[in-house]
Amino acid sequence: MNSELLPNSLPAERKIDWNLSRTGARWLYIYCANCGKDGGRVLENEMDFAFYLCNSCAEKYGEIPNTMMVPDEVFFEKVKEAQIEKYGRILNPEEVAVELQDGSSFLSKLAKSAK
């Protein structure tokens, strides 16, 4: 995905979700790049970029060439299944943050595959 061609779903004034942010990882609010609907949270990253389309806008405008689109429900179900398979349970937000910081972890690889 080319961040130079897509709008940033992170607002100009970053909003941190302190309920999720722990162990040195800060979770930022993101919003639909088209309509502004809450898009959940993403880990702060060195690219200072995230792109998100809500399901309604994705259905309305279709696929973006050379990108992969996964409906929220499908992605989160895959994450849930992967956690249960690998760890035997759903991880809490702190544990997820630790796993995502480790580029070689199972969850980190799953998150990268959805991009």
C-alpha angles and dihedrals in degrees: 000000000000111000089197091066101041129064117250115251090202109094120239088248104052117225116204122209100221091186089069101028111100141129092037094304119117120205114210129201115245130193137203108278090223110037103014096240115158107271099188123245137312131191113260108256139193091248090060087217140114130163123204135167119189116234092256094054092042090054092045098048102028131216123340111230116255094012133100120236122201121175112241093243093053094047095047091047089053090050091049093048092047092051093049092047095047103033103020092239145040111281121232119242093263092053091047090052091052091048093049092051089058104076091201096053122112094244093046090054091048091051092050092049090060093059 
